[in-house]
Amino acid sequence: MAVATTRKDPGRPAAAGVPGRGAPPGRTGTGTGRGTPPGRGRLIGTAPYLLLLPALAATVVLLGWPLVKNGMLSFQNLNMRQLIQHLTEWNGVDNYREALTSEDFWRVTARSVVFTSVNVVLIMVLGTLIGLLLARLGTKMRLLLSTGLVLAWAMPVIAATTVFQWLFAARFGVVNWVLDKLGWHSMADYNWTGSQFSTFFVITVLIVWQSIPFVAINLYAATTTIPKELYEAAALDGAGAWRSFTSVTLPFLKPFLLATVFLEVIWVFKAFAQVFAINEGGPDRLTETLPVYAFIEGVGNQHYGMGAAISLLTIVILLALTSYYLRIVLKQEKDEGDEL
């Protein structure tokens, strides 16, 4: 049976539309001989930006405009008289000058920085340990612990604060009752909000308890991306648990830990509900942080322009802290890249 064959001439280029030597660039094998239309290419290039427009518009409306109004308010002398008479009294930078020359402002600022540092350290250490524990537990125990973490994380801030107020109540609180039963009889009627240190202790326990689930669950998720072959190789080299952690686990988790520290600094520094609800910044305004200080000066003392100025200064201080931290992170990443 004869089979018809086609002899290829090596000197001739391949036919248009057929991949091979001599095919015109940009052509496809569809036989149409046409590339992507220029208009369609531009549309594909701008599609991601079009998809971001709703989120950007919502951000501008919900965050940008209130920030602009707050900035305008910070340059005004606004109290109840101006509000009732609908007066607008511009006083320039007097609110900022008064805040920056006040010893109370700088005292509260230093207190806020120390408060944030202590909380972030505790959150990261305890959250990391619980996250590593999740990675080593069995399926049932991991599910049980994860459920408890999610429930703690999902509890509203005010509801959690109310529960802690009940726990640390002077007369009928569970904490005082347990301490009394354990032998510390002097703690039977102890007032946890009667001093600066004890009040900050309750607030710190509350904030750390609320923040640990975020760190632990995300760190456990990060540990699942570490190849098991690396642990096997480390074990063959005679590495123990600590050496495996420092040489295998920690390098993989380092980017996550740096990003989490950044988020926790922002979250703790701007914490308002927990600090205010526990004791409204008391006793004697000794537990005020910058957000609470701005609220009391603005709403409590009815000097709204001053409160707006303090709130903007709070944002500036937070940006300075986070920018310094980001500078350290970027420098560290650059040094690691140079080593590679």
VEXDREN-2710 file (C-alpha; in Angstrom, 1 decimal):
% VEXDREN-2710
k/r/px/py/pz
1/MET/0.0/0.0/0.0
2/ALA/1.5/3.3/-1.1
3/VAL/1.7/6.1/1.4
4/ALA/1.8/9.7/0.2
5/THR/4.6/11.7/1.8
6/THR/5.6/15.3/1.5
7/ARG/9.2/16.1/1.0
8/LYS/10.5/19.0/3.0
9/ASP/12.9/21.4/1.5
10/PRO/15.5/22.4/4.1
11/GLY/16.1/25.6/2.3
12/ARG/12.5/26.9/2.6
13/PRO/11.1/28.5/5.7
14/ALA/8.3/26.9/7.6
15/ALA/4.8/27.9/6.6
16/ALA/3.2/30.9/8.4
17/GLY/1.2/29.9/11.4
18/VAL/3.2/26.6/11.9
19/PRO/5.8/26.7/14.7
20/GLY/9.2/26.0/13.3
21/ARG/12.2/27.6/11.7
22/GLY/11.4/30.7/9.8
23/ALA/8.0/31.3/11.4
24/PRO/7.3/35.0/11.9
25/PRO/7.6/36.1/15.5
26/GLY/4.4/36.8/17.4
27/ARG/2.4/34.4/15.3
28/THR/0.5/31.6/16.9
29/GLY/-0.5/28.2/15.7
30/THR/-4.2/29.0/15.4
31/GLY/-3.8/29.9/11.7
32/THR/-5.2/33.4/12.2
33/GLY/-1.8/35.0/11.8
34/ARG/-2.8/37.7/14.3
35/GLY/-1.3/38.6/17.7
36/THR/-3.0/40.2/20.7
37/PRO/-4.7/43.4/19.8
38/PRO/-3.0/46.5/21.3
39/GLY/-6.3/47.7/23.0
40/ARG/-6.8/44.3/24.7
41/GLY/-3.2/44.3/26.0
42/ARG/-3.7/47.7/27.6
43/LEU/-6.9/46.5/29.2
44/ILE/-5.2/43.5/30.6
45/GLY/-2.4/45.7/32.0
46/THR/-4.8/48.1/33.8
47/ALA/-7.2/45.3/35.0
48/PRO/-5.4/44.9/38.5
49/TYR/-5.7/48.7/39.1
50/LEU/-9.4/48.7/38.1
51/LEU/-10.0/45.9/40.6
52/LEU/-8.3/47.9/43.4
53/LEU/-10.5/51.0/42.8
54/PRO/-13.4/49.9/45.0
55/ALA/-11.1/49.2/48.0
56/LEU/-9.2/52.5/47.4
57/ALA/-12.4/54.4/47.2
58/ALA/-13.7/52.9/50.4
59/THR/-10.4/53.6/52.1
60/VAL/-10.5/57.3/51.1
61/VAL/-14.1/57.7/52.2
62/LEU/-13.9/55.9/55.5
63/LEU/-10.3/56.8/56.5
64/GLY/-9.0/59.6/54.4
65/TRP/-11.8/62.1/54.9
66/PRO/-12.1/61.6/58.7
67/LEU/-8.3/62.1/58.9
68/VAL/-8.6/65.4/56.9
69/LYS/-11.4/66.6/59.1
70/ASN/-9.4/65.7/62.2
71/GLY/-6.4/67.6/60.9
72/MET/-8.6/70.7/60.3
73/LEU/-10.0/70.4/63.8
74/SER/-6.5/70.3/65.3
75/PHE/-5.9/73.9/64.1
76/GLN/-9.1/75.2/65.8
77/ASN/-10.0/76.4/69.3
78/LEU/-13.1/74.3/69.7
79/ASN/-15.0/73.7/72.9
80/MET/-18.7/73.7/73.9
81/ARG/-19.2/77.4/73.3
82/GLN/-18.0/77.2/69.8
83/LEU/-20.1/74.1/69.2
84/ILE/-23.3/75.6/70.5
85/GLN/-22.8/78.9/68.7
86/HIS/-21.4/77.2/65.5
87/LEU/-18.3/79.3/65.6
88/THR/-15.0/78.4/63.9
89/GLU/-12.0/79.9/65.7
90/TRP/-8.7/79.1/64.0
91/ASN/-5.7/79.2/66.3
92/GLY/-2.9/77.9/64.0
93/VAL/-0.5/75.6/65.7
94/ASP/-1.3/76.6/69.3
95/ASN/-2.7/73.2/70.1
96/TYR/0.4/71.5/68.9
97/ARG/2.7/73.9/70.7
98/GLU/0.7/73.4/73.9
99/ALA/0.9/69.6/73.6
100/LEU/4.6/69.4/72.7
101/THR/5.6/71.7/75.6
102/SER/3.5/69.8/78.1
103/GLU/5.3/67.4/80.5
104/ASP/2.2/65.3/80.7
105/PHE/2.3/64.6/76.9
106/TRP/5.9/63.3/77.0
107/ARG/5.3/61.4/80.2
108/VAL/2.3/59.6/78.5
109/THR/4.3/59.1/75.4
110/ALA/7.1/57.3/77.3
111/ARG/4.6/55.3/79.2
112/SER/2.9/54.2/75.9
113/VAL/6.3/53.1/74.4
114/VAL/7.2/51.0/77.4
115/PHE/3.7/49.6/77.6
116/THR/3.8/48.6/73.9
117/SER/7.3/47.1/74.2
118/VAL/6.4/44.9/77.2
119/ASN/3.2/43.7/75.6
120/VAL/4.7/42.9/72.2
121/VAL/7.6/40.9/73.8
122/LEU/5.2/38.8/75.8
123/ILE/2.9/38.3/72.8
124/MET/5.6/37.2/70.5
125/VAL/7.3/34.9/73.0
126/LEU/4.1/33.2/74.2
127/GLY/2.6/33.1/70.8
128/THR/5.7/31.5/69.2
129/LEU/5.8/28.9/71.9
130/ILE/2.1/28.0/71.5
131/GLY/2.5/27.9/67.7
132/LEU/5.4/25.5/67.9
133/LEU/3.4/23.4/70.4
134/LEU/0.6/23.2/67.8
135/ALA/3.0/21.9/65.2
136/ARG/4.0/19.0/67.6
137/LEU/0.6/18.0/68.9
138/GLY/-1.6/15.3/67.5
139/THR/-4.6/16.0/65.3
140/LYS/-7.2/15.9/68.1
141/MET/-5.3/17.9/70.6
142/ARG/-4.3/20.4/67.9
143/LEU/-7.9/20.8/66.9
144/LEU/-9.0/21.3/70.5
145/LEU/-6.3/23.9/71.2
146/SER/-6.9/25.7/67.9
147/THR/-10.6/25.9/68.6
148/GLY/-9.9/27.5/72.0
149/LEU/-7.5/30.0/70.4
150/VAL/-10.0/31.0/67.7
151/LEU/-12.8/31.5/70.3
152/ALA/-10.5/33.8/72.3
153/TRP/-9.5/35.7/69.2
154/ALA/-13.2/36.0/68.0
155/MET/-14.4/37.4/71.3
156/PRO/-15.3/41.2/71.0
157/VAL/-12.9/43.5/72.8
158/ILE/-15.5/45.0/75.2
159/ALA/-16.9/41.6/76.0
160/ALA/-13.5/40.3/76.8
161/THR/-12.7/43.4/78.9
162/THR/-15.9/42.9/80.9
163/VAL/-15.0/39.3/81.6
164/PHE/-11.6/40.4/82.9
165/GLN/-13.2/43.1/85.1
166/TRP/-15.3/40.3/86.7
167/LEU/-12.3/38.0/87.1
168/PHE/-10.3/40.7/88.8
169/ALA/-13.1/42.2/90.9
170/ALA/-12.1/43.1/94.4
171/ARG/-14.9/41.4/96.4
172/PHE/-16.3/38.7/94.1
173/GLY/-13.6/38.2/91.6
174/VAL/-12.4/34.6/90.8
175/VAL/-8.8/35.6/90.8
176/ASN/-8.9/36.9/94.4
177/TRP/-10.9/33.9/95.5
178/VAL/-8.4/31.5/94.0
179/LEU/-5.4/33.3/95.6
180/ASP/-7.2/33.3/98.9
181/LYS/-7.8/29.6/98.7
182/LEU/-4.1/29.0/97.8
183/GLY/-2.9/30.7/101.0
184/TRP/-2.5/34.4/100.0
185/HIS/-5.2/35.6/102.4
186/SER/-4.2/39.2/101.9
187/MET/-5.4/39.0/98.3
188/ALA/-9.0/38.2/99.4
189/ASP/-10.3/41.8/98.8
190/TYR/-7.3/43.1/96.8
191/ASN/-8.2/46.1/94.5
192/TRP/-6.5/45.4/91.2
193/THR/-7.3/48.8/89.8
194/GLY/-6.1/50.7/92.9
195/SER/-2.5/51.2/91.8
196/GLN/-0.6/51.9/88.5
197/PHE/1.3/48.6/88.4
198/SER/-1.6/46.3/89.2
199/THR/-3.9/48.1/86.7
200/PHE/-1.3/47.8/84.0
201/PHE/-0.9/44.1/85.0
202/VAL/-4.6/43.4/84.4
203/ILE/-4.5/45.4/81.1
204/THR/-1.4/43.5/79.9
205/VAL/-2.9/40.1/80.7
206/LEU/-6.0/41.0/78.7
207/ILE/-4.1/42.3/75.7
208/VAL/-1.7/39.4/75.6
209/TRP/-4.6/36.9/75.9
210/GLN/-6.3/38.6/73.0
211/SER/-3.2/38.7/70.8
212/ILE/-1.7/35.3/71.3
213/PRO/-4.1/33.4/69.0
214/PHE/-3.2/35.6/65.9
215/VAL/0.5/34.9/66.4
216/ALA/0.2/31.2/67.4
217/ILE/-2.2/30.2/64.5
218/ASN/-0.3/32.0/61.8
219/LEU/3.1/30.7/63.1
220/TYR/1.7/27.2/63.0
221/ALA/0.6/27.7/59.4
222/ALA/4.1/28.9/58.6
223/THR/5.7/25.8/60.1
224/THR/3.7/23.6/57.7
225/THR/5.7/25.1/54.8
226/ILE/9.1/23.9/56.2
227/PRO/10.3/20.8/54.2
228/LYS/10.6/17.8/56.5
229/GLU/13.8/16.8/54.6
230/LEU/15.6/19.6/56.3
231/TYR/14.8/18.3/59.8
232/GLU/15.9/14.8/58.6
233/ALA/19.2/16.2/57.4
234/ALA/19.7/18.1/60.6
235/ALA/19.0/14.9/62.6
236/LEU/21.6/13.0/60.5
237/ASP/24.1/15.6/61.3
238/GLY/23.5/15.1/65.0
239/ALA/21.5/18.2/65.6
240/GLY/19.3/18.3/68.7
241/ALA/16.0/20.0/69.2
242/TRP/17.5/23.5/69.9
243/ARG/20.0/23.3/67.0
244/SER/17.2/22.2/64.7
245/PHE/15.1/25.1/65.8
246/THR/17.9/27.7/65.3
247/SER/19.2/26.3/62.0
248/VAL/16.0/25.1/60.3
249/THR/12.9/26.5/61.9
250/LEU/13.9/30.0/62.8
251/PRO/15.3/31.0/59.4
252/PHE/12.0/29.9/57.8
253/LEU/9.9/31.7/60.4
254/LYS/12.0/34.9/60.5
255/PRO/10.1/36.8/57.8
256/PHE/6.8/35.9/59.5
257/LEU/8.1/37.0/62.9
258/LEU/9.3/40.3/61.6
259/ALA/6.0/41.1/59.9
260/THR/4.0/40.0/63.0
261/VAL/6.1/42.2/65.3
262/PHE/5.3/45.1/63.0
263/LEU/1.5/44.4/63.1
264/GLU/1.5/43.8/66.9
265/VAL/3.3/47.1/67.6
266/ILE/0.6/49.0/65.7
267/TRP/-2.2/47.0/67.4
268/VAL/-0.9/47.4/70.9
269/PHE/0.1/51.1/70.6
270/LYS/-3.3/52.2/69.4
271/ALA/-5.2/50.0/72.0
272/PHE/-7.9/52.1/73.5
273/ALA/-10.9/50.1/74.6
274/GLN/-9.0/47.8/77.0
275/VAL/-7.1/50.6/78.7
276/PHE/-10.1/52.9/79.0
277/ALA/-12.7/50.3/80.0
278/ILE/-10.6/48.7/82.8
279/ASN/-10.1/52.0/84.8
280/GLU/-10.5/54.9/82.4
281/GLY/-6.8/55.7/82.6
282/GLY/-6.8/55.7/86.4
283/PRO/-5.9/55.8/89.2
284/ASP/-5.0/59.5/89.0
285/ARG/-4.5/59.2/85.2
286/LEU/-1.4/57.1/85.8
287/THR/-2.4/54.4/83.3
288/GLU/-3.2/56.7/80.4
289/THR/-1.7/55.8/77.0
290/LEU/-1.7/58.2/74.1
291/PRO/-5.1/57.2/72.6
292/VAL/-6.7/57.5/76.1
293/TYR/-4.9/60.7/76.8
294/ALA/-6.2/62.2/73.5
295/PHE/-9.8/61.1/74.3
296/ILE/-9.7/62.5/77.8
297/GLU/-8.2/65.8/76.8
298/GLY/-10.6/66.2/73.8
299/VAL/-13.9/64.7/74.9
300/GLY/-13.5/64.6/78.7
301/ASN/-12.1/68.2/79.0
302/GLN/-14.2/69.4/76.0
303/HIS/-11.1/70.8/74.3
304/TYR/-11.7/69.0/71.0
305/GLY/-9.0/70.8/69.0
306/MET/-6.4/69.7/71.6
307/GLY/-7.7/66.1/71.4
308/ALA/-7.4/66.2/67.6
309/ALA/-3.9/67.5/67.8
310/ILE/-2.8/64.8/70.2
311/SER/-4.4/62.1/68.1
312/LEU/-2.4/63.3/65.0
313/LEU/0.8/63.5/67.1
314/THR/0.0/59.9/68.1
315/ILE/-0.1/58.9/64.5
316/VAL/3.2/60.6/63.8
317/ILE/4.9/58.9/66.7
318/LEU/3.5/55.5/65.6
319/LEU/4.8/56.1/62.1
320/ALA/8.2/57.1/63.4
321/LEU/8.4/53.9/65.5
322/THR/7.2/51.6/62.6
323/SER/9.5/53.4/60.1
324/TYR/12.5/52.8/62.3
325/TYR/11.5/49.2/62.6
326/LEU/11.0/48.8/58.9
327/ARG/14.4/50.4/58.3
328/ILE/16.0/47.7/60.5
329/VAL/14.1/44.9/58.7
330/LEU/15.1/46.2/55.2
331/LYS/18.7/46.6/56.3
332/GLN/18.8/43.0/57.6
333/GLU/17.2/41.7/54.4
334/LYS/19.8/43.6/52.4
335/ASP/22.7/42.2/54.4
336/GLU/21.3/38.6/54.0
337/GLY/21.0/39.2/50.2
338/ASP/24.6/40.4/50.1
339/GLU/25.7/37.2/51.9
340/LEU/23.9/35.1/49.3
END
